[in-house]
Amino acid sequence: MITVTRLNGQEFIINAEKIRYIEQTPDTVICCDTGEKMMVKESLQEITRRAIDYARLVRRPLTD
């Protein structure tokens, strides 16, 4: 799960594994596998970084 910010400043959490694609037109639009689209303040690069960080966290071994 990653935290993102709507254009009105309201933060919400989205399941990063449900993101189908992200567009920057110039606002950033997250498109989910359900077809839902959300405009957010974060850049395409920031959403990508957060999604990768999340994936690394959930896939890391239980013991390091």
Secondary structure, 3 states (H helix, E strand, C coil): CEEEEECCCCEEEECHHHEEEEEECCCEEEEECCCCEEEECCCHHHHHHHHHHHHHHHHCCCCC
